[in-house]
């Protein structure tokens, strides 16, 4: 490890790794340190709740680049290093080992840690988050002795984990606090569709189910999740999928403006000079959310912000203004979503959910703001343009699946 880098990137996940790649693509010739606290080279996180958990893809196939890539590009990959302090005046970071590393510019790309429950029994060893390879390796190691799994949280990660574990023959129960799954990210129609799908595949979906304790045995293992209404769900494994807490501590302590994540401008600059923040930990004003200051937790956002930072460092004029997109795989359903549906005042269902191929088009003030497309890639690809342009279209035509979206757009 050098004691100084022109660019120091803290966090070697999607955003950090892609920032290093983008800098070299932009012909940045200075020194780059890519520092992360995990012991593995940068890898894709989405397969953790999909093909990796299912055992269908080994770790080598989810690495973002082959291990030799980093040294070939003269990027110093520094694994197993946790930054505990940032000094923006002296331009240096301190690691948990007390080592210090100086920087010319710092890119903070630390993502988030899984939000866990804080209630009696919640420290038990068989209660898992799903954020890192280490988390999922622990889950996989315990599977041979697990019959029943309780998944707390009906968001994308909880649903994906439930789908994989069901396919692996486990008896899975999802406990969701709200009155529908995916309530934070999708409209009711999509929620009901996924609830039904999971139930048909054998998953038990319990709504308005709030966990307030875990019962534990004398070995300190959780044996049941207890709800506020007194119901109990026994299992050998508990998975918590209730969101993340952005990893911003050292930067906030250094004085960076922050709320729900580190605040950044359209160039991903923080309020501290020569310090950027990107990916899941960065809150930015997003045109597709009516300018609201939001954090996006997606590969799209991590990759696109990484490119913006690299261009900004190279002195190019570039602002972050990408249309948000996301995907989720559950059973044989491929969901692709574009735009942000929050705040929609109307929606149209294109196609019949019973056929397992349909799209939901969300509108606000007559304009298309988002689409959720289930096994409907064509709609997703063509709908993207509608969201980007914020077009007002004929609603009846939009609902008619015999008319491709691009024809509706032309009309
Ligand atoms: P991360 O990829 O989390 O990387 C941050 C890195 O920084 C981590 O390695 C962390 O350990 C490290 N770090 C944190 N603090 C420090 C510190 N102080 N010092 C040093 N290192 C530190 N998105 C999609 O678009 N589609 C999907 O289908 C999808 N599925 C997902 C499934 C799962 C199970 C998970 C967990 C996420 C999924 N996501 C998906 C979200 C996507 O993976 C994230 O949005 C993306 O990883 C964000 O990239 P990031 O670089 O900001 O954070």
Boltz pocket constraint, residues with backbone or C-beta under 6 A from the ligand:
constraints:
  - pocket:
      binder: B
      contacts: [[A, 10], [A, 11], [A, 12], [A, 13], [A, 14], [A, 15], [A, 16], [A, 35], [A, 36], [A, 37], [A, 38], [A, 43], [A, 44], [A, 45], [A, 46], [A, 47], [A, 48], [A, 49], [A, 81], [A, 82], [A, 83], [A, 84], [A, 109], [A, 110], [A, 111], [A, 112], [A, 130], [A, 131], [A, 132], [A, 157], [A, 247], [A, 278], [A, 279], [A, 280], [A, 281], [A, 296], [A, 297], [A, 298], [A, 299], [A, 300], [A, 302], [A, 325], [A, 326], [A, 327], [A, 328], [A, 329]]
      max_distance: 6.0
